[in-house]
Amino acid sequence: IKAYNEKNNNFFDVKNKIQPDVIFYSEPYDFVGRQYHITNFYKTALCCHVQYAFMAANTYEIMYNSVFHNLLWKLFAETDYHKDISCKFALNKGENVIVTGYPHSDLLIDHKLINHTKNVWRKSTKHQKKIIWAPHHSIDEEGEFGNFLKSYEYMVEIAKKYKNDIFITFKPHPNLKPRLENRSDWGKQKTETYFKLWEEMENTQIMIDDYIDLFLESDGM
């Protein structure tokens, strides 16, 4: 069900029309509308969450101790290490955390999937190492994850210098392109030109679709 009705300019009333018993949140952030926020549901529904990425960053307060994390019924953790982080940093001492492993990893070890992978590295040659470059979109704020503005020229140089030895897939975060387009020092034209370059170089490509097949056939990232 699409949450936003463009014609009527309103949002779908999940709480009253569906009256959910169990809710899985895909992201922990507060930018969801107030009517979808966990504070509107945790007393009437069992709220659950699986981290949308295998957490490796040291942003412990943001990813383990927000209001969201403390109000969850169950937080399904990747490993014992991640549960220990919750126990150390969360106000509820990680009492709602269960270690289940990381569901998205199942796709990477499913033998049926491995035997039926699509050839997403279609332009690469057999002797080229397949490399994924996946820059993050956080290029403006303090404590940024992304180093795109520091490395974008260097990565082109690397691709050209080692064109016979490596094949690079440019796999930007979906939010990187619009953020570049909104920057005064980039804009739409410079952004389009740069992205097009990765489509046209003989040993590179752009991938914005699902990443599973890309990961399965890659040599490094």
Contacts in CASP RR format, 6 or more apart in sequence:
PFRMAT RR
TARGET T0000
AUTHOR 0000-0000-0000
METHOD contacts of the structure
MODEL  1
IKAYNEKNNNFFDVKNKIQPDVIFYSEPYDFVGRQYHITNFYKTALCCHV
QYAFMAANTYEIMYNSVFHNLLWKLFAETDYHKDISCKFALNKGENVIVT
GYPHSDLLIDHKLINHTKNVWRKSTKHQKKIIWAPHHSIDEEGEFGNFLK
SYEYMVEIAKKYKNDIFITFKPHPNLKPRLENRSDWGKQKTETYFKLWEE
MENTQIMIDDYIDLFLESDGM
1 12 0 8 1.000
2 12 0 8 1.000
3 11 0 8 1.000
3 12 0 8 1.000
3 14 0 8 1.000
3 36 0 8 1.000
4 10 0 8 1.000
4 11 0 8 1.000
4 12 0 8 1.000
5 11 0 8 1.000
5 12 0 8 1.000
11 33 0 8 1.000
11 35 0 8 1.000
11 36 0 8 1.000
13 35 0 8 1.000
14 20 0 8 1.000
14 35 0 8 1.000
14 36 0 8 1.000
15 35 0 8 1.000
15 40 0 8 1.000
15 41 0 8 1.000
15 44 0 8 1.000
19 44 0 8 1.000
20 41 0 8 1.000
20 45 0 8 1.000
21 45 0 8 1.000
21 46 0 8 1.000
22 45 0 8 1.000
22 46 0 8 1.000
22 48 0 8 1.000
23 41 0 8 1.000
23 45 0 8 1.000
23 46 0 8 1.000
23 47 0 8 1.000
23 48 0 8 1.000
24 48 0 8 1.000
24 49 0 8 1.000
24 50 0 8 1.000
25 38 0 8 1.000
25 47 0 8 1.000
25 48 0 8 1.000
25 49 0 8 1.000
25 68 0 8 1.000
25 72 0 8 1.000
26 52 0 8 1.000
27 52 0 8 1.000
28 49 0 8 1.000
28 51 0 8 1.000
28 63 0 8 1.000
28 66 0 8 1.000
28 68 0 8 1.000
28 69 0 8 1.000
29 68 0 8 1.000
30 37 0 8 1.000
30 66 0 8 1.000
30 68 0 8 1.000
34 40 0 8 1.000
38 47 0 8 1.000
38 67 0 8 1.000
38 68 0 8 1.000
38 71 0 8 1.000
38 72 0 8 1.000
39 67 0 8 1.000
39 71 0 8 1.000
41 47 0 8 1.000
42 71 0 8 1.000
42 72 0 8 1.000
42 73 0 8 1.000
46 73 0 8 1.000
46 74 0 8 1.000
47 71 0 8 1.000
47 72 0 8 1.000
47 73 0 8 1.000
48 72 0 8 1.000
48 73 0 8 1.000
48 74 0 8 1.000
48 75 0 8 1.000
48 76 0 8 1.000
49 68 0 8 1.000
49 69 0 8 1.000
49 72 0 8 1.000
49 74 0 8 1.000
49 75 0 8 1.000
49 76 0 8 1.000
50 76 0 8 1.000
50 100 0 8 1.000
50 102 0 8 1.000
50 103 0 8 1.000
51 63 0 8 1.000
51 77 0 8 1.000
51 78 0 8 1.000
51 82 0 8 1.000
51 102 0 8 1.000
54 78 0 8 1.000
54 102 0 8 1.000
54 104 0 8 1.000
54 105 0 8 1.000
55 63 0 8 1.000
55 78 0 8 1.000
55 82 0 8 1.000
57 63 0 8 1.000
57 145 0 8 1.000
60 85 0 8 1.000
60 88 0 8 1.000
60 89 0 8 1.000
61 89 0 8 1.000
63 69 0 8 1.000
64 85 0 8 1.000
64 86 0 8 1.000
64 89 0 8 1.000
64 90 0 8 1.000
65 89 0 8 1.000
65 90 0 8 1.000
65 91 0 8 1.000
69 75 0 8 1.000
69 86 0 8 1.000
69 90 0 8 1.000
70 90 0 8 1.000
70 91 0 8 1.000
70 92 0 8 1.000
70 96 0 8 1.000
72 96 0 8 1.000
73 96 0 8 1.000
74 96 0 8 1.000
74 97 0 8 1.000
74 98 0 8 1.000
75 86 0 8 1.000
75 94 0 8 1.000
75 96 0 8 1.000
75 97 0 8 1.000
75 98 0 8 1.000
76 97 0 8 1.000
76 98 0 8 1.000
76 99 0 8 1.000
76 100 0 8 1.000
76 101 0 8 1.000
76 103 0 8 1.000
77 83 0 8 1.000
77 86 0 8 1.000
77 97 0 8 1.000
77 98 0 8 1.000
77 99 0 8 1.000
77 100 0 8 1.000
77 101 0 8 1.000
78 99 0 8 1.000
78 101 0 8 1.000
78 102 0 8 1.000
79 99 0 8 1.000
79 101 0 8 1.000
79 102 0 8 1.000
80 99 0 8 1.000
82 97 0 8 1.000
82 99 0 8 1.000
83 94 0 8 1.000
83 97 0 8 1.000
83 98 0 8 1.000
83 99 0 8 1.000
86 93 0 8 1.000
86 94 0 8 1.000
86 97 0 8 1.000
87 93 0 8 1.000
87 94 0 8 1.000
87 97 0 8 1.000
90 97 0 8 1.000
107 113 0 8 1.000
107 212 0 8 1.000
108 212 0 8 1.000
108 215 0 8 1.000
108 216 0 8 1.000
113 212 0 8 1.000
113 216 0 8 1.000
114 216 0 8 1.000
117 213 0 8 1.000
117 216 0 8 1.000
117 217 0 8 1.000
118 213 0 8 1.000
119 217 0 8 1.000
120 169 0 8 1.000
120 207 0 8 1.000
120 213 0 8 1.000
120 214 0 8 1.000
120 217 0 8 1.000
121 130 0 8 1.000
121 167 0 8 1.000
121 169 0 8 1.000
121 205 0 8 1.000
121 214 0 8 1.000
121 217 0 8 1.000
121 218 0 8 1.000
123 167 0 8 1.000
123 202 0 8 1.000
123 203 0 8 1.000
123 205 0 8 1.000
124 130 0 8 1.000
124 167 0 8 1.000
124 203 0 8 1.000
125 167 0 8 1.000
127 165 0 8 1.000
128 164 0 8 1.000
128 165 0 8 1.000
128 166 0 8 1.000
128 167 0 8 1.000
128 203 0 8 1.000
129 165 0 8 1.000
129 166 0 8 1.000
129 167 0 8 1.000
129 219 0 8 1.000
129 220 0 8 1.000
130 166 0 8 1.000
130 167 0 8 1.000
130 169 0 8 1.000
130 217 0 8 1.000
130 218 0 8 1.000
130 219 0 8 1.000
130 220 0 8 1.000
131 166 0 8 1.000
131 167 0 8 1.000
131 168 0 8 1.000
131 169 0 8 1.000
131 218 0 8 1.000
131 219 0 8 1.000
131 220 0 8 1.000
131 221 0 8 1.000
132 168 0 8 1.000
132 169 0 8 1.000
132 171 0 8 1.000
132 214 0 8 1.000
132 215 0 8 1.000
132 218 0 8 1.000
132 220 0 8 1.000
132 221 0 8 1.000
133 155 0 8 1.000
133 168 0 8 1.000
133 169 0 8 1.000
133 170 0 8 1.000
133 171 0 8 1.000
133 221 0 8 1.000
134 171 0 8 1.000
134 172 0 8 1.000
134 173 0 8 1.000
134 221 0 8 1.000
135 146 0 8 1.000
135 147 0 8 1.000
135 148 0 8 1.000
135 151 0 8 1.000
135 152 0 8 1.000
135 172 0 8 1.000
135 173 0 8 1.000
135 176 0 8 1.000
136 144 0 8 1.000
136 145 0 8 1.000
136 146 0 8 1.000
136 147 0 8 1.000
136 148 0 8 1.000
136 173 0 8 1.000
136 176 0 8 1.000
137 146 0 8 1.000
137 172 0 8 1.000
137 173 0 8 1.000
137 174 0 8 1.000
137 175 0 8 1.000
137 176 0 8 1.000
137 179 0 8 1.000
138 144 0 8 1.000
138 145 0 8 1.000
138 146 0 8 1.000
139 146 0 8 1.000
139 148 0 8 1.000
139 149 0 8 1.000
139 176 0 8 1.000
139 179 0 8 1.000
139 180 0 8 1.000
140 179 0 8 1.000
140 183 0 8 1.000
148 172 0 8 1.000
148 176 0 8 1.000
148 180 0 8 1.000
152 194 0 8 1.000
155 168 0 8 1.000
156 197 0 8 1.000
156 201 0 8 1.000
158 166 0 8 1.000
158 168 0 8 1.000
159 166 0 8 1.000
159 168 0 8 1.000
159 201 0 8 1.000
159 203 0 8 1.000
159 204 0 8 1.000
160 201 0 8 1.000
163 201 0 8 1.000
163 202 0 8 1.000
163 203 0 8 1.000
164 203 0 8 1.000
166 203 0 8 1.000
167 203 0 8 1.000
167 204 0 8 1.000
167 205 0 8 1.000
168 198 0 8 1.000
168 203 0 8 1.000
168 204 0 8 1.000
168 205 0 8 1.000
169 204 0 8 1.000
169 205 0 8 1.000
169 206 0 8 1.000
169 207 0 8 1.000
169 214 0 8 1.000
169 218 0 8 1.000
170 195 0 8 1.000
170 198 0 8 1.000
170 204 0 8 1.000
170 205 0 8 1.000
170 206 0 8 1.000
170 207 0 8 1.000
171 206 0 8 1.000
171 207 0 8 1.000
171 208 0 8 1.000
171 211 0 8 1.000
171 214 0 8 1.000
172 206 0 8 1.000
172 208 0 8 1.000
174 208 0 8 1.000
177 191 0 8 1.000
177 195 0 8 1.000
180 186 0 8 1.000
180 187 0 8 1.000
180 190 0 8 1.000
180 191 0 8 1.000
180 194 0 8 1.000
181 187 0 8 1.000
181 188 0 8 1.000
181 191 0 8 1.000
195 206 0 8 1.000
198 204 0 8 1.000
198 205 0 8 1.000
198 206 0 8 1.000
199 205 0 8 1.000
199 206 0 8 1.000
207 214 0 8 1.000
215 221 0 8 1.000
END
